[in-house]
Amino acid sequence: MASIDKLKIMLSIMRELNDGNYPKASDYEITSEEFYNIIEACQDEGYIKNVRISYGAQKRIIWATIEDARLTVKGMEYLHDNSAAMKTYKGLKEIREWLPW
């Protein structure tokens, strides 16, 4: 994917977590580092919790896991507020069709 839409990926990740699924970087055809940064941003904004992140030198993320991650009330509200964008979302199986605008 030449240019990634991080906000759409963020919405997708949050929706998948809400549905009890745990997406990974390869589902979005992005690097692990890009995926980890999106996950970190979701947690920093208070949309998800219980993400485990390991940092290396210069606060660079080495790995992150979302197996215990859950949406917060703020995250649920964010999904609700963006429900128009989510109406066309059909899940990870069809993510590549949904990501391009």
KETI-319364 format. One line per field, with one value per residue: chain; x, z, y of N, C-alpha, C, O in turn. Coordinates in nm, 4 decimals. Last residue first. Layout:
N
kette c(A|...)
nxx c(X|...)
nzz c(Z|...)
nyy c(Y|...)
caxx c(X|...)
cazz c(Z|...)
cayy c(Y|...)
cxx c(X|...)
czz c(Z|...)
cyy c(Y|...)
oxx c(X|...)
ozz c(Z|...)
oyy c(Y|...)
// end
This chain:
101
kette c(A|A|A|A|A|A|A|A|A|A|A|A|A|A|A|A|A|A|A|A|A|A|A|A|A|A|A|A|A|A|A|A|A|A|A|A|A|A|A|A|A|A|A|A|A|A|A|A|A|A|A|A|A|A|A|A|A|A|A|A|A|A|A|A|A|A|A|A|A|A|A|A|A|A|A|A|A|A|A|A|A|A|A|A|A|A|A|A|A|A|A|A|A|A|A|A|A|A|A|A|A)
nxx c(-0.9660|-0.8615|-0.9795|-1.1534|-1.0026|-0.8549|-1.0432|-1.1919|-1.1241|-1.1743|-1.4886|-1.6359|-1.7473|-1.9431|-1.9856|-1.7769|-1.8379|-2.0531|-1.9440|-1.7917|-1.9139|-1.8632|-1.5860|-1.5839|-1.7156|-1.5267|-1.3192|-1.4337|-1.4477|-1.1977|-1.1372|-0.8453|-0.5829|-0.4465|-0.3199|-0.1528|0.1861|0.4851|0.8364|0.9895|0.9674|1.2027|1.3297|1.6025|1.6014|1.2776|0.9828|0.6913|0.3589|0.0408|-0.2668|-0.4716|-0.7070|-0.8071|-0.8324|-0.6440|-0.4370|-0.2569|-0.3801|-0.3523|-0.0743|-0.0028|-0.1127|0.0483|0.2980|0.2593|0.2307|0.4849|0.6373|0.5457|0.4070|0.1060|-0.1172|-0.3037|-0.2268|0.0285|-0.0192|-0.3305|-0.6193|-0.8069|-1.1536|-1.3774|-1.4939|-1.3193|-1.1046|-1.2184|-1.2462|-0.9772|-0.8838|-1.0387|-0.9464|-0.6771|-0.7131|-0.8124|-0.5890|-0.3921|-0.3726|-0.0659|0.0325|0.0787|0.0846)
nzz c(-0.0348|0.0693|0.2676|0.1516|0.0217|0.2322|0.3986|0.3961|0.6280|0.8381|0.7656|0.6272|0.6313|0.5830|0.8330|0.9275|0.8584|1.0348|1.2899|1.4498|1.6945|1.7612|1.7979|2.0148|2.2091|2.2451|2.3491|2.5899|2.7143|2.5481|2.4306|2.5218|2.4942|2.5073|2.2582|2.1463|2.1806|2.0281|2.0158|2.0126|1.9501|2.0806|2.2715|2.2344|2.2455|2.2999|2.4655|2.4328|2.5433|2.5612|2.6338|2.8063|2.6015|2.3669|2.3695|2.4649|2.3167|2.3648|2.2225|1.9611|1.9482|1.9615|1.7184|1.5440|1.6044|1.5263|1.2476|1.1809|1.2600|1.0859|0.7889|0.6270|0.5484|0.7306|0.8254|0.9223|1.1819|1.3043|1.5247|1.7047|1.8053|1.9356|1.8423|1.9373|1.7707|1.5283|1.5832|1.6131|1.3560|1.2064|1.3043|1.2202|0.9460|0.9134|0.9987|0.8106|0.5178|0.3395|0.0154|-0.1009|0.0000)
nyy c(0.5345|0.2086|0.0244|-0.1626|-0.3516|-0.4542|-0.5828|-0.8109|-0.9405|-0.7622|-0.5879|-0.4055|-0.0766|0.1031|0.2120|0.3633|0.6220|0.6538|0.6364|0.7950|0.7904|0.5202|0.5297|0.7098|0.5612|0.3612|0.5194|0.6001|0.3553|0.1539|-0.1737|-0.3576|-0.5985|-0.8293|-0.8328|-0.6504|-0.5526|-0.4431|-0.3687|-0.1381|0.2020|0.4254|0.5812|0.5540|0.1986|0.0613|-0.0508|-0.2342|-0.2395|-0.3652|-0.2222|-0.1455|0.0386|0.2948|0.5692|0.7478|0.8346|0.6287|0.4195|0.5130|0.5341|0.2629|0.1773|0.3228|0.2113|-0.0554|-0.0164|0.0778|-0.1503|-0.3458|-0.1961|-0.3149|-0.4655|-0.5266|-0.7695|-0.7241|-0.6251|-0.7669|-0.7839|-0.9674|-0.9448|-0.8500|-0.6248|-0.4350|-0.4926|-0.4051|-0.1318|-0.0606|-0.1169|0.0660|0.3115|0.2900|0.2867|0.5445|0.6889|0.6199|0.5112|0.5033|0.4656|0.2048|-0.1160)
caxx c(-1.0850|-0.8512|-0.8798|-1.2081|-1.1005|-0.7837|-0.9804|-1.2078|-1.1190|-1.0379|-1.3970|-1.6850|-1.6430|-1.8925|-2.0967|-1.7763|-1.7230|-2.0739|-2.0232|-1.7441|-1.9080|-2.0000|-1.6440|-1.5159|-1.7762|-1.6600|-1.3017|-1.3958|-1.5727|-1.2464|-1.1828|-0.9905|-0.6373|-0.5254|-0.4013|-0.2878|0.0865|0.3626|0.7200|1.0475|0.8933|1.1517|1.1843|1.5364|1.6731|1.4226|1.0600|0.8299|0.4554|0.1760|-0.1690|-0.4075|-0.6220|-0.7887|-0.9333|-0.7405|-0.5600|-0.2263|-0.3711|-0.4860|-0.1564|0.0402|-0.1603|-0.0966|0.2755|0.2854|0.1224|0.3673|0.6607|0.5189|0.5171|0.1938|-0.0019|-0.3146|-0.3655|0.0143|0.0310|-0.1847|-0.5511|-0.6773|-1.0462|-1.3039|-1.5555|-1.4553|-1.0930|-1.1805|-1.3649|-1.0697|-0.8267|-1.0500|-1.0877|-0.7102|-0.6557|-0.8969|-0.7155|-0.3770|-0.4687|-0.1618|0.0065|0.1683|0.0000)
cazz c(-0.0352|-0.0233|0.3018|0.2325|-0.0575|0.1236|0.4414|0.2839|0.5033|0.7889|0.8392|0.6284|0.6781|0.4672|0.7657|0.9603|0.7932|0.8901|1.2398|1.3139|1.6247|1.7387|1.6948|1.8890|2.1617|2.1957|2.2227|2.4914|2.6814|2.6610|2.4047|2.5254|2.4738|2.6256|2.2989|2.1780|2.1690|2.1009|1.9907|1.9673|1.9881|1.9616|2.2820|2.1840|2.2481|2.2940|2.3996|2.4778|2.4500|2.6152|2.5301|2.8253|2.7194|2.4069|2.3002|2.5597|2.3084|2.4140|2.3679|2.0136|1.9382|2.0673|1.8448|1.5438|1.6248|1.6667|1.3265|1.1555|1.3230|1.2290|0.8680|0.6763|0.4588|0.6673|0.7801|0.7904|1.0765|1.3047|1.3960|1.7291|1.7154|1.9956|1.7997|1.9896|1.9147|1.5455|1.5537|1.7251|1.4721|1.1840|1.3177|1.3617|1.0113|0.8783|1.0712|0.9502|0.5838|0.4325|0.1186|-0.1177|0.0000)
cayy c(0.6218|0.3227|0.1254|-0.0552|-0.2782|-0.3873|-0.4573|-0.7190|-1.0164|-0.7792|-0.6735|-0.5430|-0.1687|0.0299|0.1427|0.2208|0.5583|0.6679|0.5241|0.7701|0.9187|0.5668|0.4429|0.7438|0.6856|0.3253|0.4483|0.7020|0.4235|0.2316|-0.0373|-0.3381|-0.4639|-0.7956|-0.9469|-0.6045|-0.6584|-0.4105|-0.4533|-0.2645|0.0826|0.3580|0.5592|0.6739|0.3255|0.0476|0.0530|-0.2384|-0.1835|-0.3802|-0.2515|-0.2752|0.0212|0.1549|0.4902|0.6937|0.9143|0.7630|0.4127|0.4782|0.6552|0.3540|0.1207|0.3458|0.3553|-0.0246|-0.0734|0.1614|-0.0203|-0.3600|-0.2487|-0.2086|-0.4524|-0.3954|-0.7550|-0.7868|-0.5365|-0.7500|-0.7677|-0.9045|-0.9896|-0.9608|-0.7509|-0.4341|-0.5167|-0.5455|-0.2126|-0.0441|-0.1858|-0.0780|0.2746|0.3038|0.1688|0.4304|0.7021|0.5789|0.5989|0.4436|0.5649|0.3181|0.0000)
cxx c(-1.1545|-0.9794|-0.8656|-1.1083|-1.1504|-0.8784|-0.9151|-1.1425|-1.1273|-1.0300|-1.2635|-1.5907|-1.6999|-1.7854|-2.0490|-1.8876|-1.7246|-1.9601|-2.0498|-1.8209|-1.8632|-2.0014|-1.7855|-1.5696|-1.7152|-1.7319|-1.4344|-1.3771|-1.5446|-1.3814|-1.2246|-1.0212|-0.7895|-0.5947|-0.4884|-0.3779|-0.0487|0.2660|0.6025|0.9372|0.9589|1.0842|1.1233|1.3843|1.5908|1.4852|1.2087|0.9101|0.5938|0.2755|-0.0333|-0.3188|-0.5663|-0.7002|-0.9268|-0.8508|-0.6687|-0.3498|-0.3456|-0.4851|-0.2971|-0.0443|-0.1253|-0.1573|0.1269|0.2592|0.1381|0.2493|0.5418|0.5353|0.4745|0.3048|0.0827|-0.2038|-0.3847|-0.1285|0.0080|-0.1426|-0.4011|-0.6000|-0.9194|-1.1939|-1.4823|-1.5283|-1.2309|-1.1671|-1.3355|-1.1957|-0.9237|-0.9988|-1.1063|-0.8554|-0.6876|-0.8446|-0.8098|-0.5071|-0.4730|-0.2517|-0.0995|0.1521|0.0898)
czz c(-0.1657|-0.0207|0.1985|0.2558|0.0181|0.0329|0.3260|0.3114|0.3815|0.6554|0.7703|0.6985|0.6920|0.5049|0.6475|0.8888|0.8145|0.8133|1.0895|1.2485|1.4798|1.6574|1.6604|1.7745|2.0282|2.1407|2.1612|2.3537|2.5753|2.6200|2.5361|2.4896|2.4721|2.6114|2.4212|2.2251|2.2148|2.0805|2.0719|1.9315|1.9267|2.0053|2.1560|2.1764|2.1830|2.3065|2.4044|2.3947|2.5125|2.5084|2.5983|2.7084|2.7188|2.5308|2.3359|2.4952|2.4029|2.4143|2.4271|2.1662|1.9917|2.0670|1.9610|1.6742|1.6273|1.6963|1.4737|1.2400|1.3020|1.2997|1.0137|0.7581|0.4955|0.5657|0.7015|0.7375|0.9376|1.1840|1.4141|1.5981|1.7440|1.9082|1.8543|1.9572|1.9785|1.6934|1.5749|1.7041|1.5894|1.3037|1.3040|1.3872|1.1599|0.9429|1.0388|1.0288|0.7294|0.4931|0.2125|-0.0066|0.0000)
cyy c(0.6097|0.4057|0.2376|0.0575|-0.1549|-0.3094|-0.3825|-0.5836|-0.9257|-0.8519|-0.6912|-0.6394|-0.3091|-0.0722|0.0602|0.1439|0.4076|0.6012|0.5341|0.6560|0.9034|0.6965|0.4884|0.6592|0.7275|0.4476|0.4080|0.6389|0.5303|0.2915|0.0272|-0.1935|-0.4640|-0.6596|-0.9202|-0.7178|-0.6057|-0.5264|-0.4024|-0.3622|-0.0409|0.2283|0.4993|0.6573|0.4352|0.1850|0.0200|-0.1383|-0.1908|-0.3374|-0.2649|-0.3183|-0.1206|0.1505|0.3419|0.6118|0.8631|0.8528|0.5515|0.4757|0.6302|0.4814|0.2140|0.2947|0.3894|0.1232|-0.0382|0.1140|0.0734|-0.2264|-0.2633|-0.2736|-0.3308|-0.3690|-0.6262|-0.7798|-0.5949|-0.6663|-0.7511|-0.8936|-0.9111|-1.0185|-0.8738|-0.5649|-0.5238|-0.5807|-0.3607|-0.1278|-0.1788|-0.1567|0.1239|0.2637|0.1720|0.3026|0.5869|0.5893|0.5552|0.5504|0.5090|0.4208|0.1232)
oxx c(-1.2569|-1.0887|-0.8583|-1.1475|-1.1857|-0.8374|-0.9195|-1.1821|-1.0755|-0.9381|-1.2416|-1.6106|-1.8002|-1.7379|-2.1090|-1.8834|-1.6785|-1.9838|-2.0672|-1.7681|-1.8931|-2.0796|-1.8226|-1.5960|-1.7858|-1.8005|-1.4533|-1.4150|-1.6231|-1.4232|-1.2802|-0.9416|-0.8529|-0.6577|-0.5935|-0.4996|-0.0581|0.2652|0.6181|0.9438|0.9810|1.1378|1.0052|1.3189|1.5178|1.4299|1.2582|0.9066|0.6120|0.2769|0.0020|-0.2981|-0.6091|-0.6283|-1.0283|-0.9532|-0.7727|-0.3651|-0.4059|-0.5782|-0.3545|-0.0819|-0.2085|-0.2429|0.0842|0.2043|0.0423|0.1767|0.5013|0.4572|0.3786|0.2972|0.1254|-0.1985|-0.4723|-0.1491|-0.0283|-0.2232|-0.3520|-0.5235|-0.9240|-1.1459|-1.5193|-1.6133|-1.2561|-1.2129|-1.4168|-1.2460|-0.9490|-1.0628|-1.1803|-0.8838|-0.7211|-0.9229|-0.8795|-0.5329|-0.5481|-0.2104|-0.2090|0.2500|0.1687)
ozz c(-0.1874|-0.0059|0.2381|0.2632|-0.0435|-0.0272|0.3222|0.2542|0.2751|0.5773|0.6594|0.6917|0.7605|0.4189|0.6155|0.8848|0.7287|0.7144|1.0237|1.1613|1.3962|1.5634|1.5431|1.6660|1.9392|2.0388|2.0400|2.2527|2.4821|2.5048|2.6240|2.5151|2.4264|2.7057|2.4368|2.2315|2.3092|1.9751|2.1698|1.8291|1.8058|2.0875|2.1279|2.0874|2.0870|2.3693|2.4995|2.2716|2.6298|2.3977|2.6838|2.6869|2.6400|2.5610|2.3350|2.5586|2.4192|2.5024|2.5281|2.2306|2.0594|2.1731|2.0478|1.7335|1.7042|1.8013|1.5387|1.2971|1.3957|1.3886|1.0582|0.7922|0.4091|0.5048|0.6155|0.6162|0.8451|1.0946|1.5239|1.5637|1.8005|1.9337|1.8243|2.0338|2.0638|1.7366|1.6322|1.7987|1.6565|1.3478|1.3806|1.4816|1.2190|0.9893|1.1271|1.1166|0.7664|0.5159|0.1698|0.0580|0.0925)
oyy c(0.6745|0.3512|0.3539|0.1739|-0.0543|-0.2101|-0.2595|-0.4820|-0.9598|-0.8272|-0.6423|-0.7607|-0.3296|-0.1464|-0.0424|0.0209|0.3322|0.5319|0.4315|0.5871|0.9886|0.7109|0.4940|0.7110|0.7749|0.4397|0.4188|0.6982|0.5480|0.2795|-0.0386|-0.1032|-0.5591|-0.6115|-0.9824|-0.7010|-0.5272|-0.5901|-0.3295|-0.4302|-0.0478|0.1541|0.5202|0.7117|0.4104|0.2754|-0.0405|-0.1400|-0.1581|-0.3912|-0.1837|-0.4377|-0.2049|0.2456|0.2723|0.5865|0.9269|0.9373|0.5878|0.5241|0.7156|0.5312|0.2404|0.3605|0.4755|0.1566|0.0039|0.1954|0.1422|-0.1925|-0.2003|-0.3916|-0.2542|-0.2622|-0.6180|-0.7838|-0.5222|-0.6406|-0.7248|-0.9837|-0.8019|-1.1289|-0.9873|-0.6103|-0.6089|-0.6865|-0.4333|-0.1884|-0.2789|-0.2522|0.0622|0.1899|0.0694|0.2197|0.5370|0.5069|0.4650|0.6641|0.4722|0.4581|0.1425)
// end
